[in-house]
């Protein structure tokens, strides 16, 4: 089914009064947005071919750091079509950068990284793949919406409901199907449609931009962040990771006899993996059942509030950390 042609105006040349009509359907817009996400996590293969062949980054931790960098760049308005005057509107992206960095740190741990060599002996192969899969496909879901909103905010709302199984050009859909874990991830995630949480979060962006006082802005920033956090945890990670019986089994074992062998559950608000400053980290409450959405959201909400407090009271320090993470990505295309 054809998608509608979004309507917007833009300057195409310097001749006063000239008119050039360009029409692009929503499928074109979402195709451009999706290409941004999978190109960011891939490298161009050597040799001459048209179109150029690309390979997905194979190292899970490298992917997670590239994702952290992209999230930080989006928050800082350093990404394509960003607007530095509007820094702070993509509030979740700042928290997402710290979270993806934490995933990278976890994947780098010797005891987790060893899972790729002996996945069945310890079960850490399932944990490693689960973390890598969740991190990768959350990015494929959430980065395109922000890129599109940067690129064409005037048409974004018109095309929200067209994202999904047939929302991109066939060539882009074919590329998506070749990505890691796509055979299970795409049907599980229903081909990445826009959720009600995302609609609410992006509607709130207008309120962030229009807020008249710092207090008003902070309030709607937190609301925006929590909408995307609920989408992240409930719409993407719960069905993709935590509802996987094998992954859930090993997470359950982590709470028991394997707890000595597993990484701590904490989110560190620096570019480094660890900190001695208790104010700069959020540890999961004792008794957190990680695979249970409601239990996990108690921690996520607490971490979001800790993050929000730091962003409001130590803005310069937090943004310095984000700038360091933003520097982890350097285009090689």
N, C-alpha and C positions, 0 to 999 in steps of 0.2 A: 504494500500500500504506500502510495506516495506521501511524503511528508510535506507540510505546508512550507511556503517560502516566507521566512522571517523578513520583516520590514525594518530597515534602518537607513540612515544617511551617513555618508562618509566622503571625504575629499579624495578624488582620484587623480586630479591634475591641478595645475596652477592657473588655468584659463578661467577668468571670471564669467559666471553665467553658463558655463558648459554643463552638459548633463550626460552622464554615462550610467546606464542601468545595468546592474549586475544582480543576478538572482541566484541564491544558493538555498537549497532546502535545508531543513533541520538535520537531515541525514548527513549533509556535507559538513555542517557545523560540528556535530558530534563526532564525525570521522576525524576532523582536524584535532579535536580535543583528545580523542582516544589515541591518536598517533603520537601526540605529545607525551602521553604516559608511557607507552611501550618503547618509544625511541629513547626516552630518558634512562631506561634500564637496559639498554642494549648498546652494542658497539658495532661500527661498520666493519664488515669483513674486508680483508685485502683483496685486490684484484679489481678488474673492470667488469661491471655488469649493470644492466638497467632493467628495473630499478636496482639500486645498490642493495646487496644482501646484508642483513644485520643478524647478530647473535646476541641473545639475552645474556646479561652478566651471570656467570655461573656461581660466583661466590656469594653465599647468602648474606654474610656480614657486609660485604661491599655494597650489595643492593640496598641493605637497610640504611647504610650511611648515605648513599646517594638519595634515598627517599627522605631521610632526615634533612639533608641539605636542601632538597626541593621544597619541603614543607617550610623550612626556615626562610627560604627565598620568597616564598609566597606571602608569608606573614610580613616580611620586611619590604614587600613590594619591589623586589629585585628581579622577579621572574618576568617572562615575556608579557608585555602590555600592562605591567604593574603601574600603579600611581602612588609614588612616595607620599603624596599629600593625604592619602587615605590609609596610611599604615595603621594597623590595629583592627581593621574590619574583618580580616580573616583570622580571628582570634584562636580558633581551634588549631590552626596550622602551627602556631608556636608550641602548644602542648604536644601536638603530633610529632614535632621535630624531636623533642626530648624523649618521647615514647619510642620512636623508631631508632634513635641512638641507643636506647636501653636494649632494644631487641638486638642490635648489632653487638653490643657488649656481651649479651647473653650467648649469642652464637659464637663469639670469639673464645669463650671459656673452653679450656682444654677438654673438660668433662662433657660438654655439650657438642663441641666440634668433633669429638671422637665418635659421635653417633653415626657419622657418614662412613666410618670404616667398619664399625661393628654394631649396626642398628638393632639387631635382634638380641644381642647379648645383654644389653642394658636397657633397651627401650628408648634410649636417648635419640635414636634415629627418628623415631616417631615424633618426639618433642622437637627436634631440630627441623624436621620437615613441616611440622605443624606451625611453628613460629615463622619459618620462611614463607610458607604458603599464605598465612594470614596477613603478614606484612606486605607481601607482593600484591595480593588481590585487593586489599584495602586501598593501596595506592592506585591500582587500575580503576577502582571505583571513584575515589574522592578527588584525585588530582584533576581529571578531566572537567569536573564541574567547576572547579576554581579557575582553571585555564580558560574555559569558555566564558565565564563571568568576566574575567579580565579582558578577553578579546572583544566581546560584543555584549555588554550588559543590557543593551536595548532589545536584543532579540532573545536573550537568555530565557526570560519568563515564557516567551511564546513557544519555546522548544522543550521546556522541562518534561512534559508528559510524553515526548516522542522517544526518549532514551529507553533502550531495552533491546530485546532480541533482534528486531529489525531496524534499529535506530541508526545504524551506520551503513556506509556503502559496503557492498559484498566483499571487496578486497580487504577492507579493514576488519570485517567480521572473520574472514579467513585467517588473517594475521592473529586476531585474538585467540582463535581456536588452536593456534600453534604454540601459544605461550605455556609456560610450566603449569602443570596441574589443571589446565583448561578443561580437560575432559570431565572432571568432576566439579571444578569450581564454577564454571559458567552455568550449568543447569542448577546447581545448588543455590547460586545467587540470582537465578532467573534472568541472567544476561544483564544485570546491573541497571535495573530501572531506578528512577528517582523515587525515594521514599518520602513519606510525609514529614519525617524529621528533617530531611534535606530541604524540602520546600519551606518549612518553618525557619530553618537556619538562614537561608538566603533571603527570606523576607525580612529577617531581623537585621541583615546587613544594612538595609536602608535606614533603619532606626539608629544603628551605630554611626553611620555617616551624618545623620541629621541631629544627633544628640547635642544639646546646648551646653551641658555642664559635664565635667569629668565624672561626677557621680552617676549621672544619667547614662553616660557612655559605658562606664564600668558595669552597670547593671545589665544592660542589653548585651554587652560582650559575653558575660557569663551565661546568659540565656542562650545565646548563639552557640557557645562552646558546648553546653550540655545537650543541645539538640543533636549536634554532630557526634558527640560521645555516645549517645543512645543509638544512633544509626551505626556507628562503628562497632559497638559491642553487641547490639541486638540483631541488626540486619546483616552484618557482614561476618564478624568473628564467631558469633554463637553457632550459626549453622555450618560455617566453613571449618572451624577448628574444634570447638568444645562439644558439639553434638556428634563428632566422630568418635565412635565407641573405643577405638584403639588409642586415640590421643587422650581421651578422657580417662582411660584406664591407667595410663602412665602418669597423668597429672595426679590421680588419686594415690598412686603409689608414692609419689613425691612427698605427700603429706605424712607418709608412714615410714617404713623401713629404709626408703631411699632418700630421706630428707637431707641427710649428711652429704649426699652426692649431688644435690641439685642447687641451682643458683637461688639466691634470696629474691623474694618478691618485693622489689622496691623500685621507685622511679626517682632518678637523680636529676635535679634541675641545673646541671652544668653540662658542658661538652664532654667532660671526662666521665669515665665509667663509675667512679666512686668519689665520695666526698666525706670528710670528717665532720662537716657542718650539718648538724641534724635539721636545721631550718631549710636546707636545700635538698631535702629528699622526702619522699612519702613512702612509708612501708605499709604493706598490706596488713590489716588488722589480724590478730591471732584468730584462727578459726575460719579464715576466708576459704570458701569452697570455690576455687578458681573456675571450674567448669560450669558453675551455676550462675546464670545471668544476674539474678537479684543479689546474690552474695557478692559477686564481683563488682557490681555497680555501687555497692556501699563504699568499697575502696576507691573506685574511679571517681565518685562524687567527692570524697575526701581529698583525693589527689588534685582534682580540679579546683577545689577551694584553696588548697595550699598554693597551687600554681597562680591562681587569681590574686591571692594576697601578695605574692612576690612580684607579680607583674605590675601591681598598683603601687607598691611601696619601694621596690628595688628595680624600677624599670630599666635604668641604664645598665645595671649588672646583668639582668636577664637578657637584654637585647645584645649585649656584648657576647654572651654565650651563643646566642642565636646567629650572630654574624660569623663567629668562628665555624659553626656547623654549616652555615651557608657556603663557606669557602671550601667545603669538602667536594663540591661538584665543580668541575671545570670541563666545558664542552670540548670534545675531541673531534667533532664533525667539521 
